[in-house]
Amino acid sequence: MKDNSLNNHTTGFTLIELLVGIAILGIISAIAIPNLNKFMVQTRVDNEISELHRLLLSARNTAINTGKNVTLCPLSSNVCGANWQNELSVFTNSDNSLANSLSYNSVNEKIIKVKSSSKIGDNLQFNQNIIVFSPTGRLATGVGSRFTYCPKDNVSLARRVEVSLSGRVYSSSDSDNDGHDEDRNGVDVVCI
């Protein structure tokens, strides 16, 4: 007669092995989740800055190609508002005057591009009321402009887009590798 007790192996985990595995998974999660949250906020900010940069370039290029002033602002009932967190619109102006640049007339003017509103709680700060590109590609408002995007979750990840008087568009970067973006002059980007 053969002894079959040696061939009856059961496979699986013991309760202790299972608890140790869960504990290791918990420790790894505790380390990874805060870094994942920062990564997600940074990705959101980078996407917003890239989209704003493209919007500004579209406005400038349209002004050059059409020979008309082009406005970028948050439209509310076809009038430029001051809430830059809202949807932003780029439109051509039927008359190349700054007075005409403050409102959109659907009969004579054309919407070129629209950027959706920022995430609720995030703040897009702008140091002007309106941005207008002239047919030469320069700023018609006569003042350099800067947008600062401040995420609600981590203001240390703020980024900036600057528009020089010549109409050129620049995005901030972390030039000194300290984890905070700096503008073209090397000054840290801060939210007000």
Secondary structure, DSSP 8 states (H G I E B T S, - for coil): ---GGGT----S--HHHHHHHHHHHHHHHHHHHHHHHHHHHHHHHHHHHHHHHHHHHHHHHHHHHHTS-EEEE-EETTEE-S-TTS-EEEEE-SSSSTGGGGB--TTT--EEEEE----TT-EEEESSS-EEE-TTSSBTTSS-EEEEEE-SS-GGG-EEEEE-TT--EEE-B-TTSSSS-B-TTS-B----
